[in-house]
């Protein structure tokens, strides 16, 4: 694991687009680049996107909404998060989000791991068009099969919209 001692700049040059569930996602900063301290993923969400309720066992997750609006769900609450706003979800708490409309979010985890999950489970794609339909059964199965390997526990179905 490389030591993280210099700034890392993640950009769009040469970034692989992944179809991850029903998103187009780009790993902007990988865990490898930061000595596994953090990672950053840019995600373009289909309206209605809703991953299953899940828990990051060891990682805090920060979601910054660049465009659009999402609803962050926890076991106890639902909170609307709109463009320019950020929600931080602590490790160990069940959560998910629903894209209230087509949205762009920046997701970072500390420590790293989510970017590697996206790259492992997603499928590289040449298109940069956000999928217009829910994820395939095969995509959902890949998430369920691999989540545990990345410190993610699936604890329930996707939440419904607000």
C-alpha positions in Angstrom: 0.0 0.0 0.0 1.5 3.3 -1.0 1.9 6.0 1.7 -0.3 9.0 1.4 2.0 12.0 1.7 1.2 14.2 -1.3 -2.1 15.7 -2.6 -4.0 13.5 -5.0 -6.0 15.2 -7.7 -8.8 13.1 -9.3 -10.2 14.2 -12.6 -12.0 13.1 -15.7 -8.9 12.4 -17.8 -9.0 8.7 -18.6 -11.6 8.0 -15.9 -13.4 4.7 -16.5 -17.2 5.0 -16.6 -18.9 2.1 -14.7 -22.5 1.1 -15.0 -23.1 0.5 -11.3 -26.6 -0.7 -10.6 -28.6 2.1 -12.4 -25.9 4.8 -12.3 -23.0 5.9 -14.3 -20.1 6.2 -11.8 -16.5 7.4 -12.1 -13.8 6.6 -9.5 -12.2 10.0 -9.1 -9.8 9.1 -6.3 -9.1 5.4 -5.4 -8.1 4.0 -2.1 -4.8 3.0 -3.6 -4.0 6.6 -4.3 -4.6 7.6 -0.7 -3.0 4.7 1.2 -6.6 3.4 1.7 -7.5 6.5 3.8 -10.3 7.7 1.6 -11.9 7.4 -1.9 -14.1 9.5 -4.0 -16.7 8.5 -6.6 -18.8 10.7 -8.9 -22.2 9.2 -9.5 -24.9 10.1 -12.0 -28.1 8.7 -10.7 -31.3 7.7 -12.5 -34.5 9.3 -11.1 -35.7 6.7 -8.7 -32.3 5.2 -8.0 -32.4 3.4 -4.7 -29.8 1.0 -3.5 -30.7 -1.5 -0.7 -30.5 -0.4 2.9 -27.0 -1.1 3.9 -24.3 -0.6 6.6 -20.7 0.3 6.0 -19.1 -1.5 8.9 -16.0 0.7 9.1 -16.5 3.6 6.8 -18.2 7.0 7.2 -19.9 8.0 3.9 -20.2 11.6 2.7 -22.6 12.4 -0.1 -22.5 15.8 -1.7 -25.3 16.6 -4.1 -23.9 18.5 -7.1 -27.2 18.6 -9.1 -30.7 17.3 -8.5 -32.1 16.1 -5.2 -32.0 12.9 -3.2 -33.7 11.7 0.0 -31.3 10.2 2.5 -32.9 7.3 4.5 -31.8 5.9 7.8 -33.6 3.5 10.0 -35.2 6.4 11.8 -35.3 9.3 9.4 -35.7 10.6 5.9 -34.1 13.9 4.9 -34.1 15.7 1.6 -30.7 16.7 0.3 -30.6 19.2 -2.6 -28.0 20.6 -4.9 -25.2 22.2 -2.9 -26.0 20.2 0.3 -24.1 17.4 1.9 -25.1 14.5 4.1 -22.6 12.5 6.2 -23.7 9.0 7.2 -21.7 7.4 10.1 -20.4 3.9 9.9 -22.5 1.3 11.5 -25.8 3.0 10.7 -28.2 1.5 8.1 -28.9 3.9 5.3 -29.7 4.4 1.7 -30.9 7.1 -0.6 -33.5 7.7 -3.3 -32.8 10.0 -6.2 -35.9 12.2 -6.3 -34.9 13.2 -9.8 -31.9 12.6 -12.1 -29.0 13.7 -9.9 -25.2 13.9 -9.7 -23.6 13.2 -6.3 -20.0 12.9 -5.1 -19.6 10.1 -2.7 -16.6 9.7 -0.5 -15.8 7.2 2.2 -13.2 7.3 5.0 -11.5 4.9 5.0 -11.5 3.9 1.4 -13.4 0.9 0.0 -16.5 2.1 -1.8 -14.6 3.2 -5.0 -13.1 -0.3 -5.2 -16.6 -1.8 -4.7 -17.9 0.2 -7.6 -15.0 -0.9 -9.9 -15.4 -4.5 -8.8 -19.2 -4.8 -9.1 -19.9 -2.2 -11.9 -19.4 -2.9 -15.5 -17.1 -0.6 -17.6 -19.1 1.1 -20.2 -18.4 3.4 -23.2 -21.7 5.2 -22.8 -22.0 8.1 -20.4 -25.8 8.1 -20.6 -27.5 7.4 -17.2 -29.6 4.3 -17.4 -33.3 4.9 -17.8 -34.5 1.7 -16.2 -34.0 0.0 -12.8 -30.9 -2.2 -12.4 -30.9 -5.7 -13.8 -31.3 -8.8 -11.6 -27.7 -9.6 -12.5 -26.4 -6.2 -11.3 -28.3 -6.6 -8.1 -27.0 -10.1 -7.6 -23.4 -8.8 -8.0 -23.9 -6.2 -5.3 -25.3 -8.8 -2.9 -22.6 -11.3 -3.7 -19.7 -8.9 -3.2 -20.8 -6.4 -0.6 -19.4 -8.3 2.4 -15.9 -8.3 0.7 -15.9 -4.5 0.9 -17.2 -4.1 4.5 -20.8 -3.5 3.4 -23.8 -5.4 4.9 -27.1 -5.4 3.0 -29.7 -5.1 5.7 -33.0 -4.5 3.8 -34.6 -3.7 0.5 -34.3 -0.3 -1.1 -36.4 2.4 0.5 -39.4 3.9 -1.3 -39.5 7.5 -2.4 -40.4 10.4 -0.1 
